[in-house]
Amino acid sequence: MAASMKRRAGGQTTTLVTMRALLPDLRPSERRIAELFISAPEATAELSIQQLADLSETSTTSVIRLCKRLGYTGFKDLRLDVLREVTRESYVTAGSPAAPSDIDRTDSLEDVIAKVSLSETLSIADTAQVLDVVSLRRAVDAVSAAGRVDIFGVGASSVVGEDLQQKLVRIGRTALRWADAHSAWTAAATLGPSNVAIALSHSGATVDTMSFLELAHHAGATTVAITNHSSSPVAQAADIVLTTAARENGFRSGALGSRIAQLMVIDCLFIGVAQTDYDTSMEAIRSTYDTIQRLTHHRQDGRRD
């Protein structure tokens, strides 16, 4: 396997995670093969190359093409790596009452709880594997030195952006989260070299989000993308890319899988920023907590009066 695929400056890219990230860019024949591996990795890895080609209604040439796309010289190496990942995943999910799968219409609420918790556990574990430590350090340094941080995302990513904005403000950083594209674009155009623009997009294909980063980059700001697809347009528009590895399908598409992975990344980013001035950050956290507690108690006392 190519070194560039296996390790990226501190983040380790696993084969199944890479397949998920590449799905939108694969040819239809390659996509069918990848989807078989993603949906049933152990069973698929036990197939011969001809059996896999027949099951995916494609050719052995397409299988070999996908292997090379993933950085492998042959099908055997791909199978071995997938089986290693299945073993790793079995340790991560040991004790779980569910197997990785989509939610079905006949599932009980107990099944829903088990499947959602398992999916989110795996999203976090996979993101921890692929998150590039060098890129994370660059993002931490940029945010720590920034006079202002502007944050933008659409849909579920907007909710995650709000969480990051609140965290940064709590330690005394100037951070703004924009709720609509026009406001975000206007703000991005006013940024400069001392500012940072952070964009969140699971797909990496959201046009409004890409435009936000392009405007910020043109204005001279440092741009950061948090996305599940490192080769996406949003990622290409960023100076720094922080990659997630969310598992999304069916009911969880765009809502839970991506959000839990993004939240993990922004928590790592926030803690890294807080650590750059640890004492000041901890004092700010204590001060804001005490303020909220005091005002909450005062308001409750006022209601009782």
Protein Blocks (a to p, Z undefined) as FASTA:
>chain_A
ZZklmpgghiacdfklmmmmmmmmpcfklmmmmmmmmmmmmlmmmpcfklmmmmnopafk
lmmmmmmmnopabfklmmmmmmmmmmmmmmmmgoiabdcddddfkbcfklmmmmmmmmmm
mmmmmmmmmmcfklmmmmmmmmmmpmbdcdddehjlmmmmmmmmmmmmmnopacdddfbf
klmmmmmmmgcfkbccddddfklpafklmmmmmmmmmnopacddddfblkbmklmmpmbd
cddddddehjlgoklmmmmmmmmmmmmmmmmmmmmmmmlmmmmmmmmmmmmmmmmmmmmm
mmmZZ
